[in-house]
Amino acid sequence: MTPATPASRCFVEVPSGTRQRIEALIENLIDLCDQLDGDADLEDGADEEPEPP
């Protein structure tokens, strides 16, 4: 396999608004994961646990 060189790069045109749609999809997927697993920002960070002896 030949490594990529500047001459071998290709560009793909994407429709307008594609990035915004991808960002919205990612946000929705993160929200879904939070619903399934609980929001990691709300989980106990063990801040209130006593120090081990």
Summary of the structure (lengths in Angstrom):
residues: 53
radius of gyration: 21.6
end to end distance: 57.0
largest distance: 62.4
contacts: 57
relative contact order: 0.07
helix: 49%
strand: 0%
